[in-house]
Amino acid sequence: MRFDRRTATTYPFITACLIVLTLSRPSPGRAAVDVDRVRSRYEKKEYRIPMRDGVKLFTIVYAPRDGSKKYPILLERTPYGIGPYGADAYREALGPSRLFEESGYIFVYQDVRGCYMSEGEFEDVRPCLIDRRDARAIDESTDAYDTVDWLIKTTPNSNGKVGLWGISYPGFYAAAALVEAHPAIAAVSPQAPIVDWFVGDDTHHNGALFLQQEFNFDAVFGIPRSGPTTESNPAFHHGTDDAYRFFLDLGPIARANELYFHGKHKFWNDVMNHGTYDLFWKRRDLSRHIDRVKSPVLTVGGWYDAEDLYGSLHVFQRIEVTSPGTENVLAMGPWAHGAWNDPDGGSSLGPILFGSSTSRYYQTEIEFPFFEKHLKNRGSWNPAKAIVFETGRNAWRELDAWPPRTARRRSLYPGSAGTLGFEEPRSRAMSFDEFVSDPADPVPYTSKISIDYPASFMIEDQRFVAGRADVVSYRSAPLENDLTIAGPIEVDLYVSTSGTDSDWVVKVIDEYPDRLDRKASDAARDRPSPDRAPAVPGRDPSHAPLDRLAGYQRLVRGDVMRGKFRESLENPKPFEPNRPTRVRFDMQDVYHTFLRGHRLMIQIQGSWFPLVDRNPQTFVDIYHARAGDFHRATQRVYHDRDRPSRINVRVFP
């Protein structure tokens, strides 16, 4: 989601994600060695940089002690604190990776407006200015501009070039700097940037609230401050490690203020008061303002990012459309949120192994060469349009477009008796599967007991819910050949509900054979891709034990559509009870190969709790619903010729 590398222990609900952002947090003894290393090479200074409206932003500059050269500036703007504070207190590491520290950059960190030691008022994902004629009007792009302008004019030994980077919330600030950018900005890398909190990032997906993430974040981050401070907000204690039980006991989410927040958490209140895609959310869609980008951009994301996968893909696509002459590169790996920042990570997620340290490859072969080329004019950086990791076959690919130009749209059709195939249903006789969705017994999204979401849930074995009566499953025959899908997945269902609203959760699953043959499995992974040769052909010889993966139902992609928004996110519409209705939505992109002998599987259900808040299954304002609004509903998924539910994927020929 939106996290703080410096204060991981303050945020227990995101500690698992923070581990991968701390550059392998060393032992206390090692930490002292690292601090001494940084201190010996870099001089630290603290500044309060004035913005155009007079507000001063607290900024820390680490400049190389070797003043015989000129260096580029690498800037990270963050709401999570830039400590340690104090002129003699040094960080253990600088920059995105150790490579930057060794190469030599002027590293700059800034508390954004209204956070920690900076003055001003903080606003979550501050909207971009529409009218820029007021010379004192501010947004995050103007704060970035004014910061860069001050740094270029006052920093000794600067070579006049500035790069920006950041992961998650800092990724949003990096992307915001692209709007009306300062001419000294020569390279920007938004990594898992927040773009649209109602459509697909963090807070909502297709209008459905991502409850566990939003509550846990606002419980800590949303506490108002009285002024500049170096202190983090205190942790929130749930009183249990079982998120499913905690949020079920919470009841209607309107009770969160009654029991815990007491109206003091501004953004939670904003979420509760803006239950449709109104102007509040539209003004926070950063992609609407990114155009005429001149500086090279490297957008980074993870296929298993549960928080801001939408942002990565849509920043890249927006620049493709609005700035066709700009160097615009997409890097996507098999990572959870921010895992590419771990120098020794990215080799596995849960029991699934990826065959190499994909994070190290990204840092050495993608991120570092990008900045070296554009900020120092070093190296031979000449990238493909998309540098993406193919899951299932476990190899890096270099493509000239994303989604790939050669991938062709095909439809997967659920059928009677749980079948799934590429043939459209022929019978006109009404055919459907039926299940009862009960808000008092919602379908869990993970089998793990945790107060925070486990990063591996996006690859988790779905057998833990396959036997539930409120989950319908469809399976293909075993594949005779490898099948590679690439790009977004389009859901097109014909459904009905006995209620007046309903959530529709769809999961695309790679079902492993019941018996796995090591030799055949290796041979399948080593077969060439239908596209270009892998950039990293070697594989680590280690493997997950095959007996652990026999019959594994590996989640490839899952998402939710809040049914009342099926026609418009702005104007919700009730269902007519028991009437077949078309529900369509896009799931986020994948690049995955289903190996020969595996099966494709689709699961459809009415809840995904507590990742997604419960739908009362009556047409109400869910954020102000009462206990009496929640009812069981009978759901149907149709699959006949006149109502052909299908999942559209892009398949390599």
N, C-alpha and C positions, 0 to 999 in steps of 0.2 A: 504494500500500500504506500503510505507516505512515511518514511521512517528516518530515525536518527541514529547514525553510526556511533556517535559519541556517548550516548546514554542508553545503551542496550538494556542495562539492568533496570532502568526506570520503566521500561515498556515490556512487561513480561509477555504480552500477547504477540509481540513481533520479534522476540529474541531469536527464534529460529532463522528468520530472514536476515536479521542483523549480523549473525555470525558470518555470513558470506560477504558482508560488506566491510568487515573490519580488517581485511587483508591478513587473515590468520592471526588473531589476537595472541601476542606472545605471552610467556610467563612474566611475572614481575621483574625477574632478573634480566630476561631478554628485552623487556620493554625499556629498561634503563639503558641498555646498550643501543637500542634503536633511537631513543631520544638523544643520546650523546652523538650518534652518527649524524642525525639531522642537524643538531646544534653546531657540529664541527663544519658542516658544509653550507649552512644557511643562516642568515641573520633575520630575526623576526622583529617586525614593527607593527604597531596598532594605530589605526586612524579612525576618525569620524568624518566620513565623506559627505559633503552637503549635496542634497538633491535640489532640483529646480524650485521646489516649494519651501525650501529652508530646512526640511527634516534631514537629520544626519544619520547615516547608516554606518554601523560599526564594522570595520574591515581589518583583517589581519593579512599582512604581506610577509611571505618568506622569500627572501632574495638570496641568490648565490653569493657567498663571501668572495668568490673570485670575481673581481670587478674588471678584469681585463677583456671581457667579452660582453656582447649584448645578447639579451635573452628575450624570448617571447613571454607574454603573460598568459597564465592559465587560470581562469576564474571559475569558482563555484559559488553560487548563491543559494542559501538554504534557510528554511525556517527552524532547523533543528539544533542550532547552536554551533559555533565554530571554535569552541574551546580546544585545548585549555586556554583560559584567559590569563593575561598578565605577560608583560614583555619578556620575562625569563622562563615562561612555561612553554615547552615545545611539544609538538605532535611527535608520535612515533613513526609516522610515515606521511609523505606528501604526494599529492597527485593521484590519478587513477590507479597507478601501479608503480612499483619500484623503478621500472624502466625510465619513467619521467624524472624521478629524483636524481638518478644517476646521469641522465643526459644533460640536465640543467635547464630549469625553467624558473620564472618568477611566479610562485604559487600564491594565489589570492583567494581568500575565503571571506564571505560577507554574510552577516545576519540580515535577512530581508526585513523590510519595513514592519515594525511592530513586534519583532521577535528578539528575545534575549537582550542583547546590549544595544540594539538599534532603536532609534526614536520612531514615533509615528504609530498609526493604528494598523493592525494586521487585518487582512481580509482574505478568506479562503479563496484560492484561485481567482484573484482579483480580475474583474472583467477588463478587457482592453478598451482603450478610449475609442469612441466613435468620432468625436470632434476634437481635433488636435490644435485648434486655433488658440486655445487658452495656453499661454506660455508657462503657466504654473500648474496646469493639470497633469496628473501623474497616473501611471499604471506600471506594471512590471517591466514593460519594454522601455519606458522612459527612465526608470531607476537603473536598468542595465546600461542604457546609453550614457547617463550622467556618470555612472561609476567608471565605465570604460574611458570616457573623456578625461576624467580626473586622473586616472591611472596613467594614461598615455602622456599626459602633460607633466606629471610630477614624479614618476618612478625613474630613478637613475638606471642606466644600462638597459633600458627597454629597447627592443628592436622595432617597436611600433606595431607589432602584430599581437592580437588578442584571440585566444580560444576560450570557449565556454563549454562546460560539460556538467552533468549531474544525473543522478538516478532517482526516478520516481518524482517526488515533489520537487527536488532540485532539477530533475529533468524538465519539469514544467517551466521553471525559471530559465533554463537554457533555451528551450524552444521559444519562450516569450521574447528573448533577446533578438530573435529573427525578425520581429515585427518592427519596421522602420529602423533597421539595425544601424549601429554606428559603423562608419566606414573602416575603422581599424579592426573590426571583427573579421578574422580571416578563416575561422573554422569553428563549427559548433557540433556538439554531439549530444543531442537529447536522448537519454537512455530511460526506457519505460516512462515516458513523459505522460502526465495527466493531460487529457484533452477534453473529454466530455463526460461529466459525472452523472448524467442521466441516461445516456445511451449505452455506454459500454465500459467505463472505467470505474474502479473502486466502489463508488456509492450505489450505483444502480446498473443493472443490465436490462435493457428494453423496458425500463420503468419499474422493474422489480428491485426492491431494496436489498442490497447485500448486507444483511443485518449484523452478522457477527463482526465483519470487518469495520463497519461504520460505527457501531456502538463502542467497540473496544478502542478505536482510534479517538473518537470524540471524548471518551471517558477520561483520557489523559490530555490530549492535545487541545481540547476545547475549553480548558479552564482559563478564564480571563486573567490578565496580569495587571498590575498596578503601575508598572513602569519598567525601564531597562533593568535587567538582572542577568546574572550568570547562572541562576538556579533553574533546574528542570522542574516540571510539574510532578507532584507525587504520583506514585502508581495507584491504579484502581484495583481493589481486591474484590473478586467475584464471590469469594467464600466457597468455591468449588473448582475442581479442575474439569468438570463435565459441562461443556458449553451447551450440549443438547438439553440437559436438565435445567441449566440456568435460564436459558431463553424460553423454554417451554413454561417454566414457573413464572417468568415475567408476565405472561399473558399478552393481551393486546399491547402493541408497542407504545401506545399513548401512555402506558404506565411507567415508561422509563423516566420521564420527568417527575412523576409522582414519587417514585421509589428512590431514584438515584441522582438525577441531574438537577432537579428542582428549578428548571428554567434558566440555569446559569450558563449553559453551553450553547453559544450562539449558533454555531453551524448545525448542531442537532435540531435546534428550533427551526432553522431555515429549511432543513430537510422535511421536517414535519409539516411545515406551512406551505410547501411547494411540491405537491404530490403529482403534478403533471409537468410536461415539458413546456413550461411557461418562460417568460422573459428572463426570470432569474437564472434559469439553467442555460438558455440560449446565449446569454451574454457571457457565460463562462465557457463556451465552446471555443477554445483557442484556435482550432483549425480554420475557423471562419476568417481569421485575421492574418494568417500566414500566406503571403503572396509576394511576388517580385523579390524572392530571396536571391541574394548575390553570392554569399559566402558558401563554401562547400559544407555539406551536412552529412554526418554519419549518424543515422538513427539506429538504435540498438534495442532489442527486445528478446524475450524468452518464450518459446512455445508453451511452456508450462507456468507462465506468469499469471497468477490468479488475480492480479490487481490492475495492471495497466498494459496488457497486451493490445487492447484496442488503441491506446494512445500511440504506441510505437508504429503500428501499421498505418494509422490514419495521418500521422505527421508525414511519414514517407509518401503516402499517396497524394496528400495535399500539395506537397512540393513538386511532385511529378506533374501535376495538373497545372499549377500556377507559375512554376519557374522551370520550364523545360530545358533551358540552357545551363542550369546550375548542376554542378556535381552533387548528386544525391544518391547516397548509398544506404542500403538496408542490410543490417547484420542481425540474423536470428539464429539462436542456438537452442539446445535442449535444456533450458534453464528455468528454474523458478525465479521469483522476483529478485533481481539484483545479483543472481548467483555468478554472473560473468565477472564480477569484481573480485572473486575469490581466486588467488593465483594458483591454487592447487585443486580447484573444484571443477564441477561440470563433467565429472567422469561417471556419475550415476545419479539417480533420483529414486528413492525407495529401493526396490529390488532390481530395477532396470538399469543395466550398465550401457554406457555409450561408447566404450572402447578406447577412450583417450581422454586426456585432460582438455576438454573443449574450452574451458575458461582460459587456460594458458595459451592455447592457440589463438583465441580471440585477442588477448592482450598483446601478444608478440607479433602477430601477423595482420591484425586489422586496426585496433585502436591506436597503438603507438605509431605505426607507420603513417596513419592518417594525419595525426597532429604534427609529426616530424616533417612531413612533406609541406603542409600548408603554413606552418608557423616557423620552420627553419629551412625550408627548401632542401631537405635531406631525403635520401632514400629513393626508391623506385616505385612508389605507390601508384599503381595503375589499376584500380579495382573494377570488378564487374559491378553491374547495377545492384545485384542482390547476392550476398554471401550468406548462404542459408544451410542449416544442418538438416539432413534428411533422417528423421527418426525411423525406427524399424530396421533400416539397413545400416544406419550409423555411419554417415559420411558427410563431409562438407561438400557443398556444390556451389559453383559459380554460375549465375544465370544472367541473361541480358535483360530480364524484365521480371517483375513480380506483380501478380501471379505469372507463372511461366506461360509464354505464348503458345506452346505446343499442347498444353493441357486442354482436354475437351470435356464439355459438360455432359454428364450422364446421370441418370436418375435411379436411385435405389428404392424399390417399392416393398413396404411391409405387406405381408399377405396372411391369409388364414392359417391356422395351426402354427403361428410363430415363424413363418418363412420370410426370407428376405432375398430379393434378387433384382436383376436389371430389366426384367420383363414386366411391362405394364399389365395390370389386371384386365381380364377380358369379360368376366361375368358381370351382367347388369344387376344381378340379385344383390340386395343390400348385404354387406359383409362388414363386421366390426368386431373389435375387442373391447371389453368393458371392465372397468374397475371402479372401486369406491375410494375416493380421496377424503381423508378425515383430518381436519386441522388439529384435532386432539392427538393424533398419532402420525405426524408427518414423516416422510421418508428421509432418513439421515443422508447427508452427503459424504460422510466418512465413517469408517468403523473405529477410528481412533478416538480415545478419550483425551480431550485437550480443550483448554479454554480458548486457545488461539487456533486458527486453521492450520493443519499440517501442510507444509509446502508440497508434499508428495501426493495430496489428494487428487491432483490433476492427472495422475498416472496410476491411481489406485485400482486394485482388483475389485471389480464390481459384483463379484459373486456374493458379497455380504448383503446385497439387496435383491439379487436375482430371484429369490424364492418368495418375496413379498407379494401378496395378492394385489397390492396397489402399484405394482411396477409391471408393465408389459414388455416382453422381450421378443425380438425378431432376429433370426440367425440365418446367414447364408450357408450354402454347402461349402465344404472345404475348398479353398482356392486351388485351381490347377496350375496357376502361374502367379508370380508376384503382381501386386496391384498397387500402384503409387498414386496417391491423391495429393493435390497441391492447390492452395488457395482457399478462399472462403467456402463454407458449407451452407447451403440454402435449405431451410426447413419449410416444407409446404404440406401442411396437414389439413385433413378434413376431420373435424372433431365435434363433439357436443358435450354439454354438461347439463345436469338437472338443476344447477344453480344459475346465477346471473353473472358470475365472474369465475375465473379459474386460471391458475398458472399451468403452463405446459413446459416441462423440462425434457429436453432431448439429449441423449448421450450417444456418441459414436464410439464403438468399442472394437478393439482388436482381440479376438478370442484365440488364444494359443491352443495347439492340439493337446489332447489329453496325455499323449506320450510324445516326448521330444527327443529327437535324434541329434546328438551333438554334431556329427559330421554333416548332416543335411542342413542343420541350422547355420553352421559356419559357411557352407557353400552358398546358401541363399544370401547371406550378408555380403559375400564377396562378389556376387554377380554384378555386372556393370549397371549403372543407373540408366534409365531411359533418356537422361539428359547428359550433360558434360561429365567428364571424369572427376572423381573426388579430388578436392584440393589437398586433403590429408588422407592418403590411401592406407597408411598403417593403422593397426588396431592393437590395443593392449591385449595380451593373451589371457587376461583374467576374464571370468564369466560368472554371472549369477548361476548358482546351482540350478540345473535344469529341472530337478524335481520340484523346486519352489515355483517354477513358472508353468508347469504342466496344467493346462486348463485355465490359465490366468486370463481374466477378462480385463484387459488393459484399457483404461479410459484414454481415448485419443482426443476427444473434444466434447464438452458438455456446455449447455447454456439454457437460459430460461426466457420465456416470453410471458409477460403479464397479459392475460387474455384481453382485458378491457382496452389495451393499447394496440390491438392487432391491426387496426386501420389507421390510427393516428396516436402519436405520443402526446399530442396537445389536447386532443378531445376524446377522452375515454368513452367507450360504448358498451352497454351491457350485452350479455348473451341472451337470446331467447331460449328459455329452458328446453332442452332435448331437441333442439333444431340443429342439424348438421351445418357447421360453419367453417369457413376456411381461415386458417391461422398460418401466417407466413412470417419468417424472420431469418436473418443471417447470423450464423455462428462465426466465430473468429477463425482465421486462416490456420491451416495445418500444412505440413509437408511430411507425409508419413507413408511408408510402404508396408502393406499387409503381405507378409511372406507366404509363399506357396505352402499349402497345408493348413494355414490359418483360416479363420472365418471372420467375416464382417458381422457386426452385431449392432443393433439399435435398441436402446431402452427408452421408454416414454413413461413419465410419471407426473404427478400433480404437485409435488413439493420437493424441496432440496434443503433441508433444515439442519442447523440454523444459519447456513451460509446465506440463504434467502429467507426473508421473513414470510410468515404464513399468510396465505390468501384466505380471507374469510369465506370465499366462494359465494358471496353476495356482493352486489354492486354498491359499494360504499367507499367513502374516503378511508382507506385502510389505516392511515396514520392517526385517525381519530375514531377508529372502530371500537365498539364495546364487545364484551364477551358474548353477548347475545346475538351478535352479527355473524358468528362463526358457525358454519353448518357443514355436515357431510354432504358430498355430492357424488352422483354417479357419472363417470366420464366414459366417453366412447372415442375410439380411434377407428375411422372408417378406411376400408381398403378394397373398394370395388371399382368397376369401370367408370361410374359416374362420380365417384368420390375417391379418386386415387391418391391417397397420402403418399408422399415421397420425400426423399432426402436427396438433393442435387449436389453432386461432387464434381470436381474437375479431375479427370483421369488422364494420365499420359497414354498415348496411343500404343 
